[in-house]
Amino acid sequence: MSNHKWLCGLSLLYFLWTLPALGDPAIKSGDRITFLGGTFVERMQIHGHFEAEIRTRLDGDVTVKNLGWAGDNVLGESRAVFGTIEKGMERLVSDMELTNPTVIIICYGANEAHAGREGIPRFKEQLHSLCTKLARFEARLIFVAPRPYETLGPPLPAPDAYNNVLLDYSAAIAHEAAQHNAHFVDLASLDPQVTNKTLESSSNTGPWILEEHTGLTSNGVHLTSYGYWRLAGPFADALELPRKTLAISIKDNVASASGFTGVTANRSDNTIVIEAKPDQLQLSPLRKLNNAPARSFRLTVGGLPKGKYQIASGDQTIANVSSRELADGIDLSYPVNDAQVDDLRNAIISKNMMFFHRHRPQNETYLFLFRKHEQGNNATEVPEFDPIVEDLDRRIYELSKSRSTRLTVSPLK
């Protein structure tokens, strides 16, 4: 590791260690959350993983709106469309008014880091200016530093120089977070972390083609759906949104549990039927990926006669285990309600698309800009997206609630 890289890392740790004590939680029930940033945020809305993870870790409801804009920076430059850079910032603030946020998650720095170290003073000034403009919303701020680029090998360039510079920009973001007594999340610190190792290809065409490599991106830069899914959990962890430990214990026909409510256990001969409702909806991995880690829970059942037992959820066999293993406690894959989770993600994605058309209608040149004399009369229809978004938000909340699970422990014949 170079001396400069070591010093930058030490500087970033210093800012993290010296963050003031945070009075408010990063996110709480009732919050109206707005994600703000460039491509990382814009593409987040077509997968739904981050919102699903955040929603299912809270006891109550929240709303989440996405104001990502591909290629954007702290000036709101991409949002200017045909206008000046200043118009881009005006657009950013105007769109923020649509979301009426109580929490703003600011995700900038990836594009700005291409300006090199000489661009850091300008970035600091512009980031602070953005925060000043956002102050009118009296929202809690969460600052997110970018994820480094992955190394995919030739013909793509090595990202080492960029990644080294990114350390300085992340330190600048951490510093701004400290000034606002705000939470800070460094995507570089989330597992799985980016290394200098060239990622292997699973295709003869090379690792730079779509998702045919061992990383989380399609091209070393932009996350795939799998990449967003893998980072969603660690991101929620970094915001101190707990994922509760799941455990059920049945001893002397008395049930106790962690992470569940309403647990009952009914025994008939040597068969035990357990009813339990998780405190949080359990999310499923992407089923197309065989190596996706499964959510586990611990089951302990004492007092059963010696022998082998089947643990099932409906028609699904979870495990075949011995009475001794059950008495000691065994870790099992939790039976996820895949249909409900799919419905939740699809509702989130639909809501995001409806809100996208609300704040970025495809024909806005005709509705609001220099050709509005042709179709500007149709601009009155754009707010009609609002009740559609509200209805989808209500559906998302209902789908984010957990449902009871029935587990059957019965002797194997």
C-alpha positions in Angstrom: 0.0 0.0 0.0 1.4 3.4 -0.9 2.1 6.0 1.8 -0.6 8.3 0.3 -3.2 5.6 0.3 -2.3 4.7 3.9 -2.6 8.4 5.0 -5.9 8.8 3.2 -7.3 5.7 5.0 -6.1 7.0 8.3 -7.7 10.4 7.6 -11.0 8.8 6.8 -10.9 6.7 10.0 -10.1 9.9 12.0 -13.3 11.5 10.7 -15.3 8.4 11.5 -13.9 8.2 15.0 -14.6 11.9 15.6 -18.2 12.0 14.4 -20.3 13.7 17.1 -22.8 11.5 19.1 -25.9 11.1 16.9 -29.1 11.9 18.7 -31.6 10.8 16.1 -31.7 7.4 14.5 -30.7 7.4 10.8 -34.2 6.2 9.8 -37.3 5.7 11.9 -40.9 4.8 11.4 -42.9 7.6 9.7 -39.9 9.0 7.8 -40.1 10.2 4.2 -36.8 9.2 2.7 -35.4 10.7 -0.5 -32.3 9.2 -2.2 -30.4 11.8 -4.1 -27.4 11.2 -6.4 -26.2 10.1 -9.8 -26.3 6.7 -11.6 -25.9 4.6 -8.4 -29.2 6.1 -7.1 -31.0 6.2 -10.4 -30.4 2.5 -11.2 -31.4 1.6 -7.6 -35.0 2.2 -8.4 -35.3 -0.6 -11.1 -34.4 -3.3 -8.6 -36.1 -2.5 -5.3 -33.6 -4.2 -3.0 -32.6 -1.2 -0.9 -36.1 0.0 -0.2 -37.3 -3.6 0.6 -34.4 -4.0 3.0 -35.0 -0.7 4.8 -38.8 -1.2 5.0 -38.7 -4.7 6.4 -36.4 -3.7 9.2 -38.7 -1.0 10.6 -41.7 -1.6 12.9 -43.8 1.0 11.1 -44.2 2.6 7.7 -41.9 4.9 5.7 -42.0 6.3 2.2 -39.1 6.2 -0.2 -38.6 8.4 -3.2 -35.7 8.2 -5.7 -34.3 11.4 -7.2 -31.3 9.8 -8.8 -30.2 11.2 -12.2 -27.5 9.4 -14.2 -24.3 11.3 -14.5 -25.3 13.9 -11.9 -23.0 15.7 -9.6 -23.3 17.9 -6.5 -24.2 20.9 -8.8 -27.2 19.0 -10.2 -25.6 19.5 -13.6 -27.3 16.6 -15.3 -30.7 18.0 -14.3 -30.2 21.2 -16.2 -31.4 19.5 -19.4 -31.1 22.4 -22.0 -30.5 25.1 -19.4 -27.5 26.4 -17.4 -25.9 24.5 -14.6 -27.7 26.8 -12.2 -31.0 25.6 -13.6 -29.9 22.1 -12.7 -29.7 23.0 -9.1 -33.0 24.8 -9.3 -34.5 21.6 -10.7 -32.9 19.5 -7.9 -34.5 21.6 -5.2 -37.8 21.8 -7.0 -38.0 18.0 -7.3 -37.0 17.7 -3.7 -40.1 19.7 -2.8 -42.2 16.9 -4.4 -40.9 14.4 -1.8 -41.1 16.6 1.3 -38.4 14.6 2.9 -37.6 14.1 6.6 -34.4 12.2 5.6 -32.2 12.9 2.5 -29.6 10.3 1.6 -26.9 12.1 -0.4 -24.9 9.9 -2.7 -22.3 11.9 -4.6 -18.6 11.9 -5.3 -18.1 9.1 -7.9 -18.3 11.4 -10.9 -16.4 14.3 -9.1 -13.5 12.0 -8.3 -12.6 11.8 -12.0 -11.3 15.4 -11.6 -8.4 14.1 -9.5 -7.1 15.5 -6.2 -7.0 19.0 -7.6 -10.8 18.9 -7.7 -11.2 18.1 -4.0 -11.4 21.8 -2.7 -14.1 22.5 -5.4 -16.0 19.3 -4.4 -15.9 20.2 -0.7 -17.3 23.7 -1.5 -20.0 22.4 -3.8 -21.1 19.6 -1.4 -21.4 22.2 1.4 -23.3 24.5 -0.9 -25.7 21.7 -1.7 -26.3 21.0 1.9 -27.0 24.6 2.5 -29.7 24.6 -0.2 -31.2 21.4 1.3 -31.4 23.0 4.8 -34.8 24.5 3.9 -36.4 21.0 4.2 -35.2 20.6 7.8 -34.4 16.9 7.0 -31.9 14.7 8.6 -29.0 14.0 6.2 -27.2 10.8 5.5 -24.0 11.0 3.5 -22.9 8.0 1.4 -19.4 7.7 -0.1 -19.0 5.9 -3.4 -17.9 2.3 -4.0 -14.5 1.8 -5.7 -14.4 0.4 -9.2 -13.8 -3.3 -9.7 -10.7 -4.6 -11.6 -11.9 -6.6 -14.6 -8.7 -6.6 -16.5 -7.9 -5.8 -20.2 -9.2 -4.3 -22.3 -10.7 -2.2 -19.5 -8.2 0.2 -17.7 -7.0 -0.5 -14.2 -8.9 1.5 -11.7 -6.2 1.8 -9.1 -5.4 5.5 -9.7 -9.1 6.4 -9.5 -9.7 4.3 -6.4 -6.8 6.0 -4.6 -8.2 9.4 -5.4 -11.6 8.3 -4.3 -10.3 7.8 -0.7 -9.7 11.6 -0.5 -13.3 12.3 -1.8 -14.7 9.8 0.7 -12.8 11.6 3.5 -14.3 14.9 2.3 -17.8 13.4 2.5 -17.1 12.1 6.0 -15.9 15.5 7.0 -19.1 17.2 5.7 -21.2 14.5 7.6 -19.3 15.4 10.8 -20.2 19.1 10.3 -23.9 18.2 10.1 -23.8 15.7 13.0 -25.0 13.3 10.3 -24.7 9.6 9.7 -22.0 8.5 7.2 -21.9 5.3 5.1 -18.8 4.4 3.1 -19.8 1.9 0.4 -16.1 0.9 0.2 -16.4 -0.6 3.7 -19.4 -2.7 3.0 -19.0 -6.5 2.3 -18.1 -7.8 -0.2 -15.4 -5.2 -0.5 -13.6 -4.3 -3.7 -10.0 -5.5 -3.9 -7.2 -5.0 -6.4 -7.5 -8.5 -7.6 -8.6 -9.0 -11.2 -12.0 -10.7 -11.1 -12.3 -14.0 -12.9 -14.6 -14.6 -15.8 -17.3 -17.2 -16.1 -17.4 -16.8 -19.8 -15.1 -17.2 -22.7 -16.0 -13.7 -23.9 -14.3 -12.1 -20.9 -15.3 -10.6 -17.5 -16.2 -7.2 -19.0 -19.3 -8.6 -20.8 -22.5 -8.1 -18.8 -22.6 -10.1 -15.6 -20.2 -12.8 -16.6 -17.7 -12.3 -13.8 -17.4 -12.7 -10.1 -18.0 -9.1 -9.1 -21.2 -7.2 -8.3 -21.1 -4.9 -11.4 -21.8 -5.3 -15.1 -18.7 -3.3 -16.1 -16.7 -2.7 -13.0 -18.6 0.4 -12.2 -22.4 -0.1 -12.3 -24.1 -2.5 -9.9 -26.2 -5.4 -11.2 -29.4 -6.4 -9.5 -27.3 -9.0 -7.7 -24.9 -6.2 -6.7 -27.7 -4.1 -5.2 -29.1 -7.1 -3.4 -25.8 -8.0 -1.9 -25.2 -4.4 -0.7 -28.7 -3.7 0.6 -28.3 -5.7 3.8 -24.9 -4.3 4.7 -26.2 -0.8 3.9 -29.1 -1.2 6.3 -26.7 -2.6 8.9 -24.5 0.6 8.5 -27.6 2.7 9.2 -28.1 0.7 12.4 -31.4 -0.8 11.2 -31.3 -4.2 13.0 -32.2 -7.5 11.3 -33.5 -9.5 14.3 -32.1 -12.9 15.1 -34.6 -15.7 14.6 -34.8 -18.4 17.2 -37.6 -20.8 18.4 -37.2 -23.0 21.5 -39.7 -25.7 22.5 -39.0 -27.3 25.9 -41.5 -29.2 28.0 -44.1 -28.1 25.6 -43.4 -24.5 26.4 -42.5 -22.2 23.5 -40.1 -19.3 23.6 -38.7 -17.2 20.8 -36.5 -14.4 19.6 -37.6 -12.4 16.5 -41.1 -13.9 16.5 -44.5 -13.1 18.1 -47.5 -15.3 18.8 -45.5 -18.5 19.0 -47.5 -21.6 19.8 -46.6 -25.3 19.8 -49.1 -28.1 19.7 -48.0 -31.7 20.2 -49.8 -34.8 19.1 -47.8 -38.0 20.0 -44.3 -37.1 18.6 -45.4 -34.6 16.1 -45.2 -30.9 17.0 -46.9 -28.1 15.0 -45.3 -24.7 15.5 -47.1 -21.4 14.6 -45.0 -18.3 14.6 -45.0 -14.8 13.0 -41.7 -13.2 12.4 -41.3 -9.6 13.6 -39.8 -8.7 10.3 -40.6 -10.0 6.8 -37.8 -12.2 5.7 -36.4 -11.4 2.2 -35.4 -14.1 -0.2 -32.1 -14.2 -2.2 -32.2 -13.9 -6.0 -33.2 -17.5 -6.9 -31.1 -17.6 -10.1 -28.0 -17.5 -8.0 -27.1 -20.8 -6.4 -24.5 -19.3 -4.1 -26.8 -16.7 -2.5 -26.6 -16.9 1.3 -29.8 -18.0 3.0 -31.4 -16.4 6.0 -31.1 -18.8 8.9 -32.9 -19.3 12.2 -32.2 -21.5 15.2 -34.7 -24.2 16.2 -34.5 -26.1 19.5 -36.9 -28.9 20.4 -36.4 -30.9 23.5 -38.1 -34.0 24.9 -38.5 -36.0 21.7 -37.9 -39.7 21.6 -34.7 -40.9 20.0 -34.8 -41.0 16.2 -34.9 -39.0 13.0 -37.3 -36.2 12.4 -38.5 -34.2 9.4 -38.9 -30.4 9.7 -41.3 -29.1 7.1 -43.1 -25.9 6.2 -46.2 -26.8 4.2 -45.1 -29.2 1.5 -41.5 -28.0 1.7 -39.0 -30.1 3.6 -36.5 -27.9 5.4 -34.3 -30.5 7.0 -34.1 -34.1 8.3 -32.4 -34.2 11.6 -31.9 -36.3 14.7 -33.7 -35.8 18.0 -30.3 -35.1 19.6 -29.6 -32.3 17.1 -33.0 -30.8 17.8 -32.4 -30.9 21.5 -29.0 -29.1 21.1 -30.4 -26.6 18.7 -29.9 -26.5 14.9 -29.5 -23.7 12.4 -31.9 -24.0 9.5 -32.8 -22.0 6.3 -35.9 -19.9 7.1 -38.9 -20.7 4.7 -39.3 -17.5 2.9 -42.7 -16.5 1.4 -41.2 -16.0 -2.1 -44.5 -14.9 -3.6 -45.0 -12.1 -1.1 -41.4 -10.9 -1.5 -41.7 -10.9 -5.3 -45.0 -8.9 -4.9 -43.2 -6.5 -2.6 -40.3 -5.8 -4.9 -42.6 -5.5 -8.0 -44.8 -3.0 -6.1 -41.7 -1.0 -5.2 -40.4 -1.0 -8.8 -43.8 0.0 -10.1 -44.0 2.9 -7.5 -40.5 4.0 -8.5 -41.5 4.1 -12.2 -44.7 6.1 -11.5 -42.7 8.6 -9.4 -40.0 8.7 -12.1 -42.7 9.8 -14.7 -44.0 12.3 -12.1 -40.8 14.2 -11.8 -39.2 13.3 -15.1 -41.9 13.0 -17.8 -40.4 11.8 -21.0 -42.0 14.6 -23.1 -41.2 17.4 -20.7 -39.7 19.4 -23.6 -43.3 19.7 -24.9 -44.8 20.0 -21.5 -42.6 22.5 -19.7 -39.7 23.7 -21.9 -39.2 25.4 -25.3 -41.9 23.5 -27.1 -44.6 23.8 -24.5 -46.6 26.0 -26.9 -47.4 22.7 -28.7 -48.5 20.4 -25.9 -48.1 22.5 -22.7 -51.8 22.1 -22.0 -51.2 18.4 -21.1 -48.9 19.5 -18.3 -51.9 19.5 -16.0 -52.0 15.7 -16.2 -48.5 15.1 -14.6 -49.7 15.6 -11.0 -52.2 12.8 -11.7 -49.3 10.4 -11.0 -49.5 11.5 -7.3 -52.5 9.3 -6.2 -51.1 6.4 -8.1 -47.8 6.6 -6.2 -49.7 7.0 -2.9 -51.8 3.9 -3.6 -48.6 1.9 -4.4 -47.0 3.2 -1.2 -49.9 1.8 0.8 -49.7 -1.5 -1.0 -46.0 -1.7 -0.4 -46.5 -1.1 3.3 -49.1 -4.0 3.5 -46.8 -6.3 1.6 -43.8 -5.4 3.9 -45.7 -6.9 6.9 -44.7 -10.5 7.9 -47.2 -13.4 7.9 -47.4 -16.4 10.2 -45.4 -19.5 9.4 -46.3 -23.1 10.3 -43.5 -25.6 11.0 -44.1 -29.2 11.5 -41.7 -31.5 13.3 -42.6 -35.1 12.7 -40.9 -38.5 13.0 -39.4 -39.9 9.8 -40.9 -43.2 8.8 
